């Protein structure tokens, strides 16, 4: 299938803040926009955490390049056996998680299509036998995985819910208290997103689904029946681009307003814990460490900020709750950070500079971080990442499968083997 030009889903008369987040791919493909990304300040007052000496080495190899999408790849999700990819033209495809790939997977045969025609796919998550997708058309869709071996698409996957559900919509339709102002002179029921749903994440136990939107809100859905339990309206001053949840329930949202906000729940309602304000441009990506103590944020300023959880005795200066404090930045990318992923002690980053970087956190605080590898091969911006860790061969050696989706319409499958020197 031939490569087709990528088209920006928004008109180009949007302000720069919107274009950096809602259409970062458009910026990366024009010389004027690329220079604007390069001119973004790279947080000179934040110290660098990366350093040259390395206590580990990494072997990396690109195992395959998956082609088939006719528009840029915007989202990825990995299950035990399968990889799901979503594109900006509403297509969801499924691939084996590991090689070898049969012919239809390397040539883009339509037999691996899950869904088409429901609005650009912004985010994907997997919950048991369900695939959940967030879309440009303001909707969230839930797909039940029926029979992967079937040759008919309608026998392999079925859309079992569209959020908000019909029950949620009907219950709130006739109550004036259910309506919130979404823009001047326009109201909508609180269960609806009214702009693209940009990011999804699940609670650690899978009982809650969190959705963030360009409408500046985020919502919480109960996964047992997909009822909308709560909506935090006007959570930010601009579009929300990323949402993650720590194992202990803290919610982090990153926005085009350059801020990261921290939320926690009390008496069944979420409240604002802290606002983190070190980035100088739109926040595009967030990732949280497996123990929940470290937050990573990526933005158009080309730096990955590392935030560490404060102890209770340190949490507060002049009565202001901080929750987390920035300890430094990971530098090396030359354009906007588009996506982040965490696996074990690795941090992976994808950028508009067309590369991926693999960072390793030191065992001791003073060891900082080392950049183990730069993965190159994509011809346009890296838009999304997914990673899975295989069983370790020893206490210090392990293997990762990394998947990167790009504006070049392809997905690359990388094998990483990390070992101690």
WODABEL-V174398 format. One record per pair of residues at least 24 apart in sequence whose C-alpha atoms are under 7 Angstrom apart, sorted by the first residue. I is the first residue (numbers start at 0). J is the second residue. If there is no record, write none. Layout:
i:j
I:J
I:J
//
This chain:
i:j
0:67
0:107
2:69
3:69
3:70
5:70
5:71
16:255
16:281
17:255
19:281
20:240
20:255
20:281
20:283
24:380
24:406
27:351
27:380
36:299
36:334
36:335
37:333
37:334
39:299
39:300
40:279
40:300
41:300
41:301
41:302
45:327
45:328
46:327
46:328
47:327
47:328
47:329
47:330
48:327
48:328
48:329
48:367
48:368
49:329
49:330
49:367
49:368
49:369
49:370
50:368
50:369
51:369
53:369
54:419
54:420
55:417
55:418
55:419
55:420
56:371
56:417
56:418
56:419
56:420
57:371
57:372
57:415
57:416
57:417
57:418
58:415
58:416
58:417
59:413
59:414
59:415
59:416
60:413
60:414
60:415
61:411
61:412
61:413
61:414
62:412
62:413
62:414
63:411
63:412
64:409
64:410
64:411
64:412
65:104
65:105
65:409
65:410
65:411
66:105
66:106
66:107
66:408
66:409
66:410
67:106
67:107
67:108
68:408
69:408
70:408
71:405
71:406
71:407
71:408
72:404
72:405
72:406
72:408
72:409
73:120
73:121
73:382
73:383
73:404
74:120
74:121
74:122
74:123
74:383
75:123
75:383
75:384
75:385
76:123
76:124
76:125
76:385
77:385
78:125
85:120
86:119
86:120
87:119
87:120
88:118
88:119
89:115
89:116
89:117
89:118
89:119
89:120
90:114
90:115
90:116
91:115
113:152
113:156
121:196
121:197
121:198
122:197
122:198
122:199
123:199
124:199
124:200
126:205
133:196
133:197
133:198
133:199
134:195
134:196
135:195
135:196
136:195
137:192
137:193
137:194
137:195
137:196
138:162
138:196
163:190
163:191
167:226
189:230
190:227
190:230
197:240
197:241
198:240
198:241
198:242
199:242
200:242
200:243
202:244
203:246
211:239
211:241
211:242
212:238
212:239
212:240
213:238
213:239
213:240
214:238
215:239
240:283
240:284
241:283
241:284
241:285
242:285
243:285
243:286
245:287
245:291
246:290
246:291
253:282
253:283
253:284
253:285
254:281
254:282
255:281
255:282
256:281
257:281
257:282
258:282
272:320
273:320
273:321
273:322
283:336
283:337
283:338
284:337
284:338
284:339
285:339
286:339
286:340
286:341
287:341
288:341
289:343
297:336
297:337
298:335
298:336
299:335
299:336
300:335
301:332
301:333
301:334
301:335
301:336
302:328
302:329
302:330
303:328
303:329
303:330
304:328
304:329
337:381
337:382
338:382
338:383
338:384
339:384
340:384
340:385
342:386
342:388
349:381
349:382
349:383
350:380
350:381
351:380
351:381
352:380
353:377
353:378
353:379
353:380
353:381
354:381
377:405
377:407
378:407
379:405
379:406
379:407
380:405
380:406
381:405
381:406
382:406
395:419
//
